[in-house]
């Protein structure tokens, strides 16, 4: 064979790869190939939300947990004995059935076109909107990954993690301190199991409770999560407003009413407290609109580890590798 032929072929492949990378994601990616893609996802999320509002925070967290492991490639959805689903931080996630339902409908309407990664990204946006938060445009065009390992979930920030450690994990993906505070603000909706924070209520320091908990709030938490009680019982992360996407989560942190230790540290650490105050619009601080900044940070996060063009694949079943 002519050596020039191989050179031309190599150059063509390189150009195709570069073009695919340059294309990336964009708003309206499925406008021609599957015009109803976004409406199908939204209607599916709405349908499930009506019967079980808990799927909204579940889908939002699932998207976060997906992006922080292998990038936003739907690897969190893959079944298997050692897949990401089985990792301790992911065992309490909920909403997989919503993604499966949407995927089934999309495969009927546009076979092999819409990725599981895009379905999850759109579903997270729709979950915020359904809980009276902001609606924003989601760039689409992601492709799905094939690697899902429980061991990789160690990248996820933990509920006892220091702010410095959280900032390092976010910075590794190009997310700054403001993004950290905004994205953790997603805890304005949803719940936590008692087993993830009850240690703060009884034997945190010197046999007593975590001193950052408001003493007036402590009896309420102890009643919800008694010592040696049911660790699976769930408690709103945003007391008084657990079903609405708003800034009351930050007000609770200011008042010593954060549920998770890692959440309350957003207030006790000076580097993050500034952003909490700005989201709350405190006097003397340059205000930040939480909804607007949350949407911006979500778009930034959804670009982590993108697989587009000839990278990745379109899985026909989100829980399985084709």
LINDA-V66751 format. One record per backbone hydrogen bond with DSSP energy under -1.0 kcal/mol. CO is the residue of the C=O (numbers start at 1). NH is the residue of the N-H. Records with the same first field share a line. If there is no record, write none. Layout:
CO: NH + NH
//
This chain:
2: 5 + 6
3: 7
4: 8
5: 9
6: 10
7: 11
8: 12
9: 13
10: 14
11: 15
12: 16
13: 17
14: 18
15: 19
16: 20
17: 21
18: 22
19: 23
20: 24
26: 29 + 140
28: 31
30: 34
34: 37
36: 40
37: 41
38: 42
39: 43
40: 44
41: 45
42: 46
43: 47
44: 48
45: 49
46: 50
48: 52
52: 55
53: 56
54: 58
55: 59
56: 60
57: 61
58: 62
59: 63
60: 64
61: 65
62: 66
63: 67
64: 68
66: 69
71: 73
73: 145
74: 77
80: 83
82: 150
83: 86
84: 87
87: 90
90: 93
95: 98 + 99
96: 100
97: 101
98: 102
99: 103
100: 104
101: 105
102: 106
103: 107
104: 108
105: 109
106: 110
110: 113
115: 119
116: 120
117: 121
118: 122
119: 123
120: 124
121: 125
122: 126
123: 127
124: 128
125: 129
126: 130
128: 133
129: 132
131: 245
140: 26
144: 313
149: 152
150: 153
151: 154
152: 155
153: 156
158: 161
159: 262
162: 166
163: 167
164: 168
165: 169
166: 170
167: 171
168: 172
170: 173 + 175
171: 174
176: 180
177: 181
178: 182
179: 183
180: 184
181: 185
183: 186
184: 187
185: 188
186: 189
190: 237
192: 235
193: 196
194: 197 + 198
197: 200
198: 201
200: 210
205: 208
208: 204 + 205
210: 213
214: 217 + 218
217: 221
218: 222
219: 223
220: 224
221: 225
226: 229
230: 233
231: 195
233: 194
235: 192
238: 241
241: 244
242: 190
244: 246
247: 251
248: 252
249: 253
250: 254
251: 255
252: 257
253: 256
256: 214
260: 264
261: 265
263: 266
264: 267 + 268
265: 269
269: 273
270: 274
272: 276
273: 277
274: 278
275: 279
276: 280
277: 282
278: 288
282: 285
289: 293
290: 294
291: 295
292: 296
293: 297
294: 298
295: 299
296: 300
297: 301
298: 302
300: 303
301: 304
303: 306
304: 72
307: 143
308: 311
313: 144
317: 320
319: 79
//
